[in-house]
Amino acid sequence: MTEAASARAIAVAKELDRIMRSDRGRLLSILAAGFRDLSLAEEALQDASVSALSHWSRTGPPQSPQGWLLTVARRKALDKVRASGRDTKKVQELTVLIAREETEPEDIPDERLRLIFACCHPALEMKSRLALTLRSVCGVTTPEIARLFLDEEPTMGQRISRAKAKIAKAGIRFEVPEPEHWAARLDAVLTTIYLIFTTGYVAGPGEARDLCGEAEFLIRLVNDLRPDEPEIEGALAMMLLTGARRAARIDSKGASVPPAEQDRSLWDHARIDEGRTVLTRAIQRREPGPFQIKAAIADCQMAEGGPDWAQIAGLYHALYRYEATPVIMLNAAVAVAEVGDLAAALATVESLAAELCDYQPWHAARAALLAEAGRPKDAAASYKQAIALAPGQAEALFLERRLAALRQ
């Protein structure tokens, strides 16, 4: 290979990588919707990208690289299905799809919302939803996803493969749900994206892959593709307001810091302003929902002069009407204690013992309330249990400090 040809090949590889990073989800969503088979769509798109490296290195990138990739991917899929010799109906469908290419507009539509709803379908187990969404929509690699969720790469690969197979077997459609199913399906999407965000938030900013950034990309995408939905705006506002505190969440010694004790100069005030603007817009639509309430709680934690605990307590009680879980009750009790009703808060926390005995924040909250109630021995025992169950070193170090202060 001449020096010029080598330089051209390198340039083509860089351009193809840029296109796949920016448009992979958009191309994959179109192929998956047409094929009704996510695995086939991924394989065909990968084959098309390999062909692109060879063809574009000789002729240069075409006028519409994305359109070229779609065309070649469809033909690769047709060849693959024909070679298998098992599905004549699929061959006919793909033949019709390819014939329809000539009438397609040059502008490629953005169908990623269909792909997101399929990947976040309630029929899939939650961890599979998280992994499949990151892989298919965000383009995060399987080894990266495995590291993020502390799984072996083959195990994660099998999980993703099973999820794609379940979508195909269950006949899950790549489509935006009808109005009668919209609320339930949207909640599944928002919950999946929220859990991606919280996984990244707890892991901290040192991870090679920024899951908070991936979650924000997803929620902004959903908001752009389906504007004027108050719960989508609520989820976006919550991530902006919570994410704005991320740089202050861990102190210089590596311990986690609660919002009330954080260095506010480290907060991202531009994100706070955007989050509050988005939240205000959502509230003005007068269609309340759980994600708007969670965003409002995040906002109240950053009130001037310290968290507005009275408002936070009221908001958690409102949230309980949507999510009647012991975790929401626990959070409400902590806020009630901060308002000043320690006895009621401690009674609520103790009543949750059977349901939350394996939940680390329950032990941490109970320890803090017992310490405030003048029961240091009981508090110390709860602190030790909370430390043993801590999800990371930052949380453990914070609790160890509280335990040491209690002993002193």
Buried (B, 14 or more C-beta within 10 A) or exposed (E): EEEEEEEBBEBBBEBBEEBBEEBBBBBBBBBBBBBBBBBBBBBBBBBBBEBBEEBBBEEEBBEEBBBBBBBBBBBBBBEBBBEEEEEEEBBEBBBEBBEEEEEEEEEBEBBBBBBBBBBBBBEBEEBBBBBBBBBBBBBBEBEBBBBBBEBEBEEBBEBBEBBBEBBBEEEBBBEBBEEEEBEEBBBBBBBBBBBBBBBBBBBBEEBEBBBBBBBBBBBBBBBEBBEEBBBBBBBBBBBBBBBBBBBBBBBEEEBBBEBEEBEEEEBBEEBBEBBBEBBEBBBEBEEBBBBBBBBBBBBBBBEEEEBBBBBBBBBBBBBBEBEEEBBBBBBBBBBBBBBEBBEEBBEBBEEBEEBBEEBBBBBBBBBBBBBEBEBEEBBBBBBBBBBEBBEEEBBBBBBBEBBEEBEE
